[in-house]
Amino acid sequence: MVSGKKIWRRIWKGFLYTIGFFVLLLIGLFIYLYSVARMSPPEIADKSSLQWQRTPLNATAFTLGNNWFRKSRSGLYEMYVEGKPFERGVVYGKLAEELVQRQEDHFTEQISRMIPSRTYQHFLKYLIGWFNRNMDKNVPEEYKEEIYGVSFAASEKYTFIGSNYQRIMNYHAAHDIGHALQNLALVGCTSFGTWNGRSEDSSLIIGRNFDFYVGDKFAEDKIVAFYKPDQGYRFMTIIWGGFTGVVSGMNDQGLTVTINAAKSGIPSGSATPVSLVAREILQYARNIDEAYKIAERRKMFVSESFLIGSASDNRAAIIEKTPETLALYDPKSDEISCANHFQSKSLGASAPNQEQLAGSASPYRYERLQELLHRNGKNTVAKTVAILRDQKGLRDADIGMGNEKALNQLIAHHSIVFQPQQLKVWISTAPWQLGEFVAYDLKKVFAMNGLKTDHEICDSAAIIPADTFLLTENYRRFRDFRTLKAAVMDKRPVDVQRMVADNPQYYHAYVLAGDYLYDHHSYEEARKYYQQALTKEIATKGEKEHVEKQIRKIAEQLKP
C-alpha cells in the first residue's frame, strides 16, 4: 500500500513538472517573439553621407547641400530633400533631428500614459513585433533604406523598445495596428473632389480633413516636405518627425493621394503599411490607372480607401483596398466624396462595410458633405475650405463642438486643399483647420536651387484667412471643455456642470459627466446625465449602447 507521504511527493513532483512545462513554454514564446520581432536594416555599401553636417542659417533654418529645413512664420516646418534613398533619409534626419526625437518623445509619452507598466510595455513590444514580423519583407528596398537613414537621428534612450531602425519602421505601421486591433476613432477622415461642371473654373479641386488624433503634442510639429527622389516624380506631403510615408500629398504630375480608413478585421500578420503604399503611388504614379496598378501589387493588412485626384485625367476616383481584394470606385459624375466606408458594388456590400455603415459616424458625415456640396453650387478653393471647417450636423443642426458626425471634429492633424492642374496646395495651420490655410506653388518650390537665406517660400498672396470662430466665446468654451475632458480621462476632480455648460449640445459632454459621477457612486445624478445624452446626436452605435448599458446598471444598483 502506498503511503500518504509518497502520494503527496508524486503530486508535488507532478505539480513541479507542470509548472516547469509552462515556464519553458513561456520562455520559448518570448524567444520566438524576440526572434520574429528582430528587424535587420538593409545593407548600405556607401555610408559616407553619415559624415555630412548641416549648416545653420539661424536657430530654426538649416541647409545641407541643396537640401534645406526651416520653420515658417505660419508655425509649419518646411523641408526639401533630394537624392538616393539612404542619403535622403540621412539628410532628413540631420536637418530635422530635433523634430524626429521630439516626436518619439510625444509618442512614447502617450503610450506610457495609456500603459504605465514597463513590464507590459516590454510584452507589448514583442506582441507588436509579432504582428509586424513580415513587414520589412513587404516594404520596398528603397523605403527601407530611406527609413534606415532617418533612424540615425533617432534618440538612443528608447533602445529598450527596439533598435532605432526597428522603432522608426514600426512607427510607420502605428496607424494600421491601432486601426486594425481596436478600430479606434483616430482616423475618421473626410475627403472630396469636384471638377468640370461642379467646379467654378472646371478644374479639379480636392479637399480633405486628416482627423488623426493621438494627443495635442503629436500634432504640434507638422512638416511640409518637398521630395526630389533620384527615381520617380517630385512630390510634396505632410509628415511629422521620423515619418516618411504619405497620408496627404501631391506630385509634380498633378496626382494627389489621401487616405481614409475603413472597417478592418484583426490581422494575422503585417504587410505593407498603408502610408508606404500611398507614398509609392505618389512617387511613381502619373494617373489613376497607374495608381491602381501600384495598389494592386501591394499586400496590406487593413482596409483603406485611397482617394486619387489626377490632373491628366481631370477627375478623381477611389481605390478601395482590403487585405484580400481591391476595387475602383468611379462616381461617373463631376464630384466624389469619401468618408470611412466603401462605396463600390463589390466592397460596399461586404459584411464589415455594412457593419461600418450601421454603427459608425461615417454615413452621417458623408450625407452632410453631400448637403453642403449641393448647397454651395459650383465649387472653389475658398468654398472647399469652408466645407472642411463646417461644424454643423444635417440641416445645420447644432450637434455640439467636436462631434464625430461633423466634418470638422476639432481634432484634425491637418486639413489640405489641392488644385492639381495648377500644382497648388493650401495647408491648414493651428489650431486644427481653424488657422490660416497657407498656399504653396509646387512649380516655384521645385524651381528653387537650394536655400541661400531664410525666407518665406509660401505664396503669401493666396493665403486663406483664419476662421472667425477663433474670435468667439464658443471657441473659448470649447478649449475649457477640452481641459475638463482631459481631467475626467486622468481621473482628476471635475466640475461636471461647468463641463456640460461649455458644450451643451454635445452628447459626449453628458456621457463624460455620467461616467464621472458613476465612478464616484453618484448614481442618480449619473442617470440624469446619461438620459440627457440620449436626447443628443450620438456619433456611434457603440457609444449609444454604452449609455443604455450604464442606465441599466444604475437601475440594478438602485433596486431596493
C-alpha positions in Angstrom: 0.0 0.0 0.0 1.4 3.4 -1.0 1.9 5.7 2.0 0.3 9.2 2.1 3.8 10.8 2.1 4.6 9.1 -1.2 1.3 10.2 -2.7 2.0 13.8 -1.8 5.5 13.5 -3.2 4.1 12.3 -6.5 1.5 15.1 -6.6 4.2 17.7 -5.8 6.5 16.3 -8.4 3.7 16.4 -11.0 2.9 19.9 -10.0 6.6 21.0 -10.4 6.7 19.2 -13.9 3.6 21.1 -14.9 5.0 24.5 -13.7 8.3 23.7 -15.4 6.5 22.9 -18.6 4.6 26.2 -18.6 7.8 28.2 -17.7 9.6 26.6 -20.6 6.6 27.3 -22.8 6.6 30.9 -21.8 10.4 31.2 -22.3 10.0 29.6 -25.7 7.2 32.0 -26.6 9.4 35.0 -25.6 12.3 33.6 -27.6 10.1 33.2 -30.6 8.6 36.6 -30.2 12.1 38.1 -29.8 13.3 36.3 -32.9 10.4 37.3 -35.2 10.4 40.9 -33.7 14.0 41.5 -34.8 14.4 43.5 -37.9 17.7 43.8 -39.7 18.4 47.0 -41.5 19.3 46.9 -45.2 22.9 46.6 -46.4 24.3 50.0 -47.5 27.5 50.0 -49.5 28.3 53.7 -49.1 27.6 55.3 -45.7 29.7 58.4 -46.3 26.6 60.6 -46.0 26.6 59.9 -42.3 29.6 62.3 -42.1 27.7 65.2 -43.7 26.8 68.1 -41.4 24.0 70.7 -41.7 24.8 74.4 -41.9 22.7 76.7 -39.7 21.2 79.8 -41.3 19.7 80.7 -37.9 18.2 78.9 -34.9 15.4 77.3 -37.0 16.7 77.1 -40.5 19.4 74.7 -41.8 20.9 73.7 -45.2 22.8 70.6 -46.3 23.9 70.9 -49.9 20.7 71.7 -51.9 18.6 70.3 -49.1 17.1 72.6 -46.5 14.8 72.9 -43.5 13.1 75.9 -41.9 10.3 77.0 -39.7 7.7 79.2 -41.4 6.0 82.2 -39.7 2.8 80.1 -40.0 4.2 77.6 -37.5 4.6 74.9 -40.2 8.0 73.5 -40.8 9.2 73.2 -44.4 11.8 70.7 -45.7 13.3 69.9 -49.1 15.3 66.7 -49.6 16.7 65.1 -52.8 19.0 62.2 -53.9 19.2 58.5 -53.3 17.1 56.7 -50.7 19.7 56.2 -47.9 21.1 59.7 -48.5 17.6 61.2 -48.4 16.9 59.6 -45.1 20.2 60.7 -43.6 19.7 64.3 -44.8 16.1 64.3 -43.5 17.4 63.1 -40.1 20.2 65.6 -39.9 18.0 68.5 -40.9 15.1 67.7 -38.7 16.9 65.8 -35.8 15.2 67.7 -33.1 11.7 67.0 -34.5 12.5 63.3 -35.1 13.4 62.9 -31.4 10.7 65.2 -30.0 8.0 63.3 -32.0 9.2 60.0 -30.5 9.1 61.6 -27.0 5.5 62.6 -27.6 4.6 59.2 -28.9 6.2 57.2 -26.1 4.8 59.6 -23.5 1.3 58.9 -24.9 1.9 55.2 -24.8 3.2 55.4 -21.2 0.0 57.3 -20.2 -2.1 54.6 -21.7 0.1 51.7 -20.4 2.1 52.7 -17.3 3.5 49.3 -16.6 7.1 48.9 -18.0 6.7 45.1 -17.9 3.6 45.3 -20.1 5.3 47.7 -22.4 8.0 45.1 -23.0 5.4 42.5 -23.6 3.6 44.8 -26.0 6.9 45.5 -27.8 7.1 41.7 -28.6 3.4 41.5 -29.5 3.7 44.4 -32.0 6.9 42.7 -33.2 4.9 39.6 -33.9 2.3 41.5 -35.8 5.0 43.3 -37.8 7.1 40.2 -38.2 7.0 40.2 -42.0 6.7 43.9 -42.5 10.2 44.5 -43.8 9.7 41.8 -46.4 6.7 43.8 -47.7 8.4 47.2 -47.8 10.2 48.2 -51.0 14.0 48.3 -50.5 14.1 52.0 -51.4 11.9 52.9 -48.4 13.8 50.6 -46.1 17.0 52.4 -47.0 15.4 55.8 -46.5 13.9 54.8 -43.1 17.3 53.4 -42.1 18.9 56.7 -43.0 16.4 58.6 -40.9 16.9 56.2 -37.9 20.4 57.5 -37.3 18.8 60.7 -36.0 16.6 58.9 -33.5 17.2 59.0 -29.8 19.2 56.3 -28.1 17.1 56.4 -24.9 14.4 54.2 -26.3 16.5 51.2 -27.2 14.5 49.2 -24.6 11.7 49.3 -27.2 14.0 48.2 -30.1 16.8 49.4 -32.3 16.4 52.9 -33.9 15.7 51.3 -37.3 13.2 48.8 -35.9 11.3 51.6 -34.0 11.1 54.0 -36.9 10.0 51.2 -39.2 7.3 50.1 -36.8 6.0 53.6 -36.2 5.0 53.6 -39.9 2.5 50.9 -39.1 1.1 52.5 -35.9 -1.9 53.7 -37.9 -2.5 50.2 -39.2 -2.1 48.4 -35.9 -4.4 50.8 -33.9 -6.9 50.8 -36.7 -7.0 47.0 -37.1 -6.8 45.9 -33.4 -9.2 48.4 -31.9 -10.9 50.3 -34.8 -10.2 53.4 -32.7 -11.9 56.7 -33.7 -8.5 58.1 -34.5 -8.9 58.1 -38.3 -12.4 59.5 -39.0 -11.3 61.4 -42.1 -13.3 63.1 -44.8 -12.2 63.9 -48.4 -13.9 65.1 -51.6 -13.3 66.4 -55.0 -15.1 68.4 -57.8 -14.2 69.0 -61.5 -15.7 70.0 -64.8 -19.3 71.3 -64.2 -19.0 71.1 -60.4 -16.0 73.4 -60.2 -16.3 77.1 -60.9 -13.3 77.2 -63.3 -13.9 73.5 -64.3 -10.5 72.4 -62.9 -10.1 69.6 -60.3 -10.2 70.6 -56.6 -9.5 68.1 -53.8 -10.1 68.8 -50.1 -9.5 66.6 -47.1 -9.5 66.6 -43.3 -7.0 64.2 -41.7 -8.7 63.6 -38.4 -6.0 61.5 -36.8 -5.7 62.3 -33.1 -3.2 60.8 -30.6 -2.8 63.8 -28.3 -2.2 67.5 -28.8 1.6 67.2 -28.7 1.6 64.8 -31.6 0.2 67.5 -33.9 2.4 70.4 -32.8 5.3 69.9 -35.3 3.9 69.4 -38.8 6.4 69.3 -41.7 5.5 70.3 -45.3 8.0 68.1 -47.1 9.1 68.5 -50.7 10.9 65.5 -52.2 13.1 65.2 -55.3 14.0 61.5 -55.3 16.5 60.0 -57.7 13.7 57.9 -59.2 10.1 58.7 -59.8 8.3 62.1 -59.6 8.9 65.0 -57.3 6.2 65.4 -54.7 5.0 67.2 -51.6 3.5 65.7 -48.5 2.5 66.5 -44.9 4.6 64.5 -42.4 5.9 64.5 -38.8 9.3 63.9 -37.4 10.7 60.4 -38.4 7.8 59.6 -40.8 8.5 59.1 -44.5 5.1 57.7 -45.5 2.2 59.7 -47.1 -1.3 60.4 -45.7 -1.9 63.5 -47.9 0.2 64.6 -50.9 0.6 65.7 -54.5 3.3 65.1 -57.1 4.6 67.3 -59.9 2.3 65.5 -62.4 -0.7 66.8 -60.5 -1.6 63.4 -58.9 -2.9 63.6 -55.4 -3.3 60.9 -52.7 -5.3 61.0 -49.5 -6.2 58.0 -47.3 -9.4 57.2 -45.4 -9.6 54.2 -43.0 -12.3 51.6 -43.5 -13.6 48.8 -41.3 -10.9 46.1 -40.7 -10.8 42.7 -39.0 -8.0 41.5 -36.7 -4.9 40.8 -38.7 -2.8 37.6 -38.5 0.4 39.5 -39.5 1.6 42.7 -41.1 2.2 43.6 -44.7 3.0 46.9 -46.3 1.9 49.9 -44.1 -0.9 51.9 -45.8 1.2 55.1 -45.7 4.0 53.5 -47.7 1.6 52.2 -50.3 0.3 55.8 -50.6 4.0 57.0 -50.8 4.7 54.6 -53.6 1.6 55.8 -55.5 2.6 59.4 -55.1 6.2 58.9 -56.2 5.6 56.7 -59.2 2.0 57.2 -60.5 1.0 59.8 -63.1 -2.7 58.9 -63.4 -5.4 56.9 -61.8 -4.7 53.7 -63.8 -1.0 53.7 -62.7 -2.0 54.3 -59.1 -4.4 51.4 -59.2 -1.7 49.0 -60.5 0.7 50.0 -57.7 -2.1 49.4 -55.1 -2.9 46.1 -56.7 0.6 44.6 -56.3 1.0 45.6 -52.6 -0.3 43.5 -49.8 -1.9 45.3 -46.9 -3.4 44.0 -43.6 -6.0 46.7 -43.0 -8.8 48.1 -45.2 -8.4 51.6 -46.7 -9.7 54.0 -49.3 -7.2 55.9 -51.4 -8.8 59.0 -53.0 -6.7 59.7 -56.1 -7.0 63.0 -57.9 -5.4 63.2 -61.3 -4.7 66.3 -63.4 -4.0 64.2 -66.5 -7.4 62.5 -66.1 -9.1 65.7 -64.8 -11.1 63.7 -62.4 -10.8 61.7 -59.2 -11.6 58.1 -58.2 -11.3 56.0 -55.1 -9.2 52.8 -54.8 -10.8 50.6 -52.1 -8.4 48.0 -50.8 -8.7 45.2 -48.2 -6.2 42.5 -47.3 -7.9 40.2 -49.8 -9.0 42.4 -52.7 -9.4 45.8 -54.2 -11.9 47.8 -56.2 -12.1 51.1 -58.1 -15.0 53.4 -57.3 -15.7 55.8 -60.1 -18.8 58.0 -59.4 -19.3 58.7 -63.2 -20.1 62.3 -62.4 -18.2 65.6 -61.7 -17.8 65.1 -58.0 -16.6 62.5 -55.5 -16.9 62.1 -51.7 -15.2 59.8 -49.2 -15.7 59.2 -45.5 -14.9 55.9 -43.8 -16.9 53.3 -45.7 -16.6 51.7 -49.1 -18.9 52.7 -52.0 -18.0 50.2 -54.8 -20.6 47.5 -55.6 -18.3 44.6 -54.5 -16.8 46.0 -51.3 -19.8 48.2 -50.4 -21.9 45.1 -49.9 -19.3 43.3 -47.7 -20.2 42.4 -44.1 -17.5 44.6 -42.5 -18.7 47.6 -44.6 -22.3 47.0 -43.7 -21.3 46.9 -40.0 -19.4 50.2 -40.5 -22.5 51.8 -42.1 -24.7 50.6 -39.3 -22.5 51.5 -36.3 -20.2 54.5 -37.2 -20.5 58.2 -37.9 -19.3 57.7 -41.5 -22.7 57.7 -43.3 -24.0 60.7 -41.4 -20.8 62.7 -42.2 -21.0 61.6 -45.8 -24.6 62.9 -46.1 -23.7 66.2 -44.5 -20.9 66.6 -47.1 -23.4 66.0 -49.9 -25.7 68.5 -48.4 -23.0 71.2 -48.3 -21.7 70.4 -51.8 -25.1 70.8 -53.4 -26.0 73.9 -51.5 -22.7 75.7 -52.4 -23.2 75.3 -56.2 -20.0 75.3 -58.3 -17.0 74.7 -56.0 -13.9 76.9 -55.4 -10.9 76.6 -53.1 -12.5 79.0 -50.7 -15.7 77.0 -50.6 -13.7 73.8 -50.1 -12.0 75.3 -47.0 -15.4 76.4 -45.7 -16.8 72.9 -46.0 -13.8 71.4 -44.3 -14.3 73.8 -41.4 -18.1 73.1 -41.0 -19.1 72.0 -37.5 -22.9 71.6 -38.0 -25.0 68.4 -38.5 -27.6 67.6 -41.1 -29.8 70.6 -42.0 -27.4 72.8 -40.0 -28.3 71.2 -36.7 -26.2 72.1 -33.6 -24.7 68.7 -32.7 -22.1 70.2 -30.3 -18.5 71.1 -30.8 -16.3 68.1 -31.5 -18.9 65.7 -32.7 -17.5 62.9 -34.9 -20.5 63.3 -37.1 -19.4 66.8 -38.1 -16.9 67.4 -41.0 -14.9 69.5 -38.6 -14.5 67.4 -35.5 -11.9 69.9 -34.0 -9.2 67.2 -33.8 -7.7 67.4 -37.3 -3.9 66.8 -37.5 -4.2 68.8 -40.8 -6.6 69.9 -43.4 -5.5 70.3 -47.1 -6.8 71.5 -50.4 -5.2 70.7 -53.8 -5.5 72.2 -57.3 -3.7 69.6 -59.3 -3.7 71.3 -62.7 -2.1 74.4 -61.2 0.1 72.4 -58.9 -1.0 74.5 -56.0 -1.8 73.4 -52.4 -3.3 75.0 -49.3 -2.4 73.6 -45.8 -4.1 74.5 -42.6 -2.3 76.0 -39.6 -3.1 75.5 -35.9 -5.4 75.1 -34.2 -6.7 72.2 -36.3 -8.2 73.6 -39.6 -9.2 76.9 -38.0 -5.9 78.8 -38.6 -4.8 80.3 -41.9 -4.6 78.0 -44.9 -1.0 78.6 -46.2 -0.6 78.3 -50.0 2.3 76.7 -51.9 3.1 76.7 -55.6 5.0 73.4 -56.3 6.4 74.8 -59.6 8.1 77.6 -57.7 9.3 75.5 -54.8 10.9 72.9 -57.1 12.5 75.6 -59.2 14.5 76.8 -56.1 18.2 75.9 -56.2 18.8 75.4 -52.5 18.1 78.0 -49.8 20.7 80.7 -49.5 18.8 82.8 -46.9 16.0 82.0 -44.6 12.9 83.4 -46.2 9.2 82.5 -46.6 8.5 80.2 -49.6 4.7 80.2 -49.4 2.5 82.1 -51.8 1.5 84.9 -49.4 -1.0 86.4 -51.8 -3.1 83.2 -51.9 -3.3 82.7 -48.1 -6.9 82.0 -46.9 -7.7 83.8 -43.6 -8.3 82.1 -40.3 -11.8 81.0 -39.3 -13.7 83.7 -37.4 -14.8 81.0 -35.0 -11.5 81.6 -33.2 -12.8 85.0 -32.1 -15.9 83.7 -30.5 -17.0 82.9 -26.9 -17.8 79.3 -28.1 -14.2 78.8 -29.0 -13.1 79.8 -25.5 -15.7 77.5 -24.1 -14.6 74.6 -26.3 -11.0 75.0 -25.1 -12.2 74.9 -21.5 -14.3 71.8 -22.3 -11.3 70.0 -23.6 -9.3 70.8 -20.4 -12.1 69.4 -18.3 -12.5 66.4 -20.5 -8.7 65.7 -20.1 -9.2 65.9 -16.3 -12.0 63.3 -16.5 -9.8 61.0 -18.5 -7.0 61.4 -16.0 -9.4 60.8 -13.1 -8.9 64.2 -11.6 -11.7 66.2 -9.8 -14.0 67.9 -12.3 -17.0 70.3 -12.1 -19.3 68.4 -14.4 -21.9 71.1 -14.5 -19.3 73.5 -15.9 -18.2 70.9 -18.5 -21.7 70.4 -19.8 -22.4 74.1 -19.8 -19.3 74.6 -22.0 -20.7 72.3 -24.7 -24.4 71.8 -24.0 -25.4 70.3 -27.4 -22.6 67.7 -27.4 -23.7 64.2 -26.3 -20.3 63.3 -25.1 -20.2 66.0 -22.5 -23.2 64.3 -20.9 -21.6 60.9 -21.3 -18.4 62.1 -19.6 -20.4 63.6 -16.8 -22.4 60.4 -16.3 -19.2 58.2 -16.3 -17.5 60.6 -13.8 -20.5 60.5 -11.4 -21.0 56.8 -11.8 -17.4 56.2 -10.8 -18.0 58.4 -7.8 -21.1 56.3 -6.9 -23.5 59.3 -7.5 -25.9 57.0 -9.4 -29.0 59.2 -9.5 -27.0 62.2 -10.9 -25.2 60.0 -13.3 -28.5 58.6 -14.7 -29.8 62.1 -15.3 -26.8 62.9 -17.5 -27.0 59.6 -19.4 -30.6 60.2 -20.1 -29.8 63.7 -21.4 -27.1 62.2 -23.6 -29.7 60.1 -25.3 -31.6 63.3 -26.4 -28.5 64.5 -28.3 -26.9 63.4 -31.7 -24.8 60.4 -30.6 -22.0 59.7 -33.0 -21.8 55.8 -33.0 -23.9 52.8 -32.1 -21.3 51.6 -29.6 -21.5 54.9 -27.7 -25.3 54.7 -27.5 -25.1 51.2 -26.3 -22.7 52.2 -23.6 -25.1 54.9 -22.3 -28.0 52.4 -22.4 -25.9 49.8 -20.5 -25.0 52.3 -17.8 -28.6 53.3 -17.3 -29.5 49.6 -16.8 -26.6 49.1 -14.4 -27.8 52.1 -12.4 -31.3 50.7 -12.2 -29.8 47.5 -10.8 -27.7 49.5 -8.3 -30.7 51.4 -7.1 -33.1 48.5 -6.6 -34.4 48.3 -3.1 
